[in-house]
């Protein structure tokens, strides 16, 4: 039984890579596109004797695959525009390659290799325009590979653009015309997964008798589910009437759950024993668990909070923690029934940046790509590598717009390729007499690659190499020794790409981390102090904070790779990144609790002491913001907590709203300070933020 449970946990962990099956469906579409396009190309080969059917099959399959690979998951209309746009560009590339190959005659291999280097440099220059053009640039660079490879002995001529059209048409029909899962159903599936994860943690609190239980999904994994929820919601068009849990509410649910867990950890053993044995508490948890898991459209029944009035026998600290748990439960109950139109937001994942003028092109990256591709070709010619194009292909894959990201991609590509090739070579003798099984395994690797390519490229690279080795060995009967070359060709390509990125106008991200951190923390401080905003202004400011946090985390991740390349295979940064992401949410919750405290305190006789202590709490948080930005040590106000609890209004009786909000305000202030202190304590982040200023 323990082994079965462990196996089930591993399967569940894998499902978290793609909880809505968005990537899996895209991978299946890519697999079908490759099969259908290759079959059509093979059939056309029967009518054209001058070009092998295998060549036509590969050209059509590659063109269709690129159309889907470089079109992100989005609405049907946006994906249709992306596939047709990429198809047109790939067709033009193939037409240019056919013309160049025909005109250059016997010099075609050399001419096409030189033009490929130019195409790589041009494609990488398009990074500066972002969005569609960034992906089109990569598609251009990789499409020319097939023009070059299949024009070595004899140029396919007009068949190059024809097969590009065939591949584009197949990709369009399979991805756009044929059936695809309902976006509403996909979004509900992701929402159900998230709800069950939160409800499961609440269940463990009661059934295992441990309020502080830390088992189950980590904060980073729940954050991943929230990202999936936001992505799947963006796939729903504006005309849809579907409603569901908004991503913002999902974030607040996770924070409320963390409040309950944190309070449980700080309970004394006597307080924890009293709580888990309290029948009212257990009943509330079970009711809340069901409300969260099932997500009723109507408001849930009010939670029984009578157990919060039985805390007189507990110590003052335990009373404080119990009130925090009750306040978190109340928020979870309200958030669990929150619904919003899923198609009302901006049209999600497919939104593209418009192309700018030539000054916005990434000339630095274009120069790096051109030099790296030239070095790769030169080394291949000097050492007579049989598959030197694998070196150049690796350069295209690993080279990115920042040094840190290039380091990560190089390590993941090299290690993943090595593992994939070794597994394929080990499996080959076992399946040597079963070519159909080998080909099936190669084809089934395609959906797996798409599932992992964005989440864990090392795993995706392993499956890519497995597919290439097994597929080519089955279809083309290449000697096994040729596939050993893929190991050192990939290592050479990764080394060249990394070396050029490191030495030739490297883009280091330390200064960017400093700039983005300063801007983000300043915006957080402004969000904390602003008091005259309308509801729309506050929501817009909150959205900007989340966007700034995402950009900061991404840039800091690249900087971390520059300082410690091994972090590519660790999750040590997840906790700190999560702190940055949730800081804005804690500030928003602090603002909400502060507004409630001031409003509830104003219902009775005026008490100047409350306004004074609230201002003191604000100043404490602002002082910490300034200390982090200036590189100073953590600030302190030793008596603030005691004074805060002593200043609690007389109306704050056990279970009253003002007591809940009074306690919540103190907790959220602490969490903001903890997030700021986390930035200060992280050595790499602190060196980028502080040392850049000196």
JONORBEL-V348138 format. One record per residue. RES is the residue in one small letter. SS is DSSP state (hx for helix, st for strand, lp for the rest). Layout:
BEGIN
res ss
RES SS
RES SS
END
This chain:
BEGIN
res ss
x lp
x hx
x hx
x hx
x hx
x hx
x hx
x hx
x hx
x hx
x hx
x hx
x hx
x hx
x hx
x hx
x hx
x hx
x lp
x lp
x lp
x hx
x hx
x hx
x hx
x hx
x hx
x hx
x hx
x hx
x hx
x hx
x hx
x hx
x hx
x hx
x hx
x hx
x hx
x hx
x hx
x hx
x hx
x hx
x hx
x hx
x hx
x lp
x lp
x lp
x lp
x lp
x hx
x hx
x hx
x hx
x hx
x hx
x hx
x hx
x hx
x hx
x hx
x hx
x hx
x hx
x hx
x hx
x hx
x lp
x lp
x lp
x lp
x lp
x lp
x hx
x hx
x hx
x hx
x hx
x hx
x hx
x hx
x hx
x hx
x hx
x hx
x hx
x hx
x hx
x hx
x hx
x hx
x hx
x hx
x hx
x hx
x hx
x hx
x hx
x hx
x hx
x hx
x hx
x hx
x hx
x hx
x hx
x hx
x hx
x hx
x hx
x hx
x hx
x hx
x hx
x hx
x hx
x hx
x hx
x hx
x hx
x hx
x hx
x hx
x hx
x hx
x hx
x hx
x lp
x hx
x hx
x hx
x hx
x hx
x hx
x hx
x hx
x hx
x hx
x hx
x hx
x hx
x hx
x hx
x hx
x hx
x hx
x hx
x lp
x lp
x lp
x lp
x lp
x lp
x lp
x lp
x lp
x hx
x hx
x hx
x hx
x hx
x hx
x hx
x hx
x hx
x hx
x hx
x hx
x hx
x hx
x hx
x hx
x hx
x hx
x hx
x lp
x lp
x lp
x lp
x lp
x hx
x hx
x hx
x hx
x hx
x hx
x hx
x hx
x hx
x hx
x hx
x hx
x hx
x hx
x hx
x hx
x hx
x hx
x hx
x hx
x hx
x hx
x hx
x hx
x hx
x lp
x lp
x lp
x lp
x lp
x lp
x lp
x lp
x lp
x lp
x lp
x hx
x hx
x hx
x hx
x hx
x hx
x hx
x hx
x hx
x hx
x hx
x hx
x hx
x hx
x hx
x hx
x lp
x lp
x lp
x lp
x lp
x lp
x lp
x lp
x st
x st
x lp
x lp
x hx
x hx
x hx
x hx
x hx
x hx
x hx
x hx
x hx
x hx
x hx
x hx
x hx
x hx
x hx
x hx
x hx
x hx
x hx
x hx
x lp
x lp
x hx
x hx
x hx
x hx
x hx
x hx
x hx
x hx
x hx
x lp
x hx
x hx
x hx
x hx
x hx
x hx
x hx
x hx
x hx
x hx
x hx
x hx
x hx
x hx
x hx
x hx
x lp
x lp
x lp
x lp
x lp
x lp
x lp
x lp
x lp
x lp
x lp
x hx
x hx
x hx
x hx
x hx
x lp
x lp
x lp
x lp
x lp
x hx
x hx
x hx
x hx
x hx
x hx
x hx
x hx
x hx
x hx
x hx
x hx
x hx
x hx
x hx
x hx
x hx
x hx
x hx
x hx
x hx
x lp
x lp
x lp
x st
x st
x lp
x lp
x lp
x lp
x lp
x lp
x lp
x lp
x lp
x lp
x lp
x lp
x lp
x lp
x lp
x lp
x hx
x hx
x hx
x lp
x lp
x hx
x hx
x hx
x hx
x hx
x hx
x hx
x hx
x hx
x hx
x hx
x hx
x hx
x hx
x hx
x hx
x hx
x hx
x hx
x hx
x hx
x lp
x lp
x lp
x lp
x lp
x hx
x hx
x hx
x hx
x hx
x hx
x hx
x hx
x hx
x hx
x lp
x lp
x lp
x lp
x hx
x hx
x hx
x hx
x hx
x hx
x hx
x hx
x hx
x hx
x hx
x hx
x hx
x hx
x hx
x hx
x hx
x hx
x hx
x hx
x hx
x hx
x hx
x hx
x hx
x hx
x hx
x hx
x hx
x lp
x lp
x lp
x hx
x hx
x hx
x hx
x hx
x hx
x hx
x hx
x hx
x hx
x hx
x hx
x hx
x hx
x hx
x hx
x hx
x hx
x hx
x lp
x lp
x lp
x hx
x hx
x hx
x hx
x hx
x hx
x hx
x hx
x hx
x hx
x hx
x hx
x hx
x hx
x hx
x hx
x hx
x hx
x hx
x lp
x lp
x lp
x lp
x hx
x hx
x hx
x hx
x hx
x hx
x hx
x hx
x hx
x hx
x hx
x hx
x hx
x hx
x hx
x hx
x hx
x hx
x hx
x hx
x hx
x hx
x hx
x hx
x lp
x lp
x lp
x lp
x lp
x lp
x hx
x hx
x hx
x hx
x hx
x hx
x hx
x hx
x hx
x hx
x hx
x hx
x hx
x hx
x hx
x hx
x hx
x hx
x hx
x hx
x lp
x lp
x lp
x lp
x lp
x hx
x hx
x hx
x hx
x hx
x hx
x hx
x hx
x hx
x hx
x hx
x hx
x hx
x hx
x hx
x hx
x hx
x hx
x hx
x hx
x hx
x hx
x hx
x hx
x hx
x hx
x hx
x hx
x hx
x lp
x hx
x hx
x hx
x hx
x hx
x lp
x lp
x lp
x lp
x hx
x hx
x hx
x hx
x hx
x hx
x hx
x hx
x hx
x hx
x hx
x hx
x hx
x hx
x hx
x hx
x hx
x hx
x hx
x hx
x hx
x hx
x hx
x hx
x hx
x hx
x hx
x hx
x lp
x lp
x lp
x lp
x lp
x lp
x hx
x hx
x hx
x hx
x hx
x hx
x hx
x hx
x hx
x hx
x hx
x hx
x hx
x hx
x hx
x hx
x hx
x hx
x hx
x hx
x hx
x hx
x hx
x lp
x lp
x lp
x lp
x lp
x lp
x lp
x lp
x lp
x hx
x hx
x hx
x hx
x hx
x hx
x hx
x lp
x lp
x lp
x lp
x lp
x lp
x lp
x lp
x lp
x lp
x hx
x hx
x hx
x hx
x hx
x hx
x hx
x hx
x hx
x hx
x hx
x hx
x hx
x hx
x hx
x hx
x hx
x hx
x hx
x hx
x hx
x hx
x hx
x hx
x hx
x lp
x hx
x hx
x hx
x hx
x hx
x hx
x hx
x lp
x hx
x hx
x hx
x lp
END
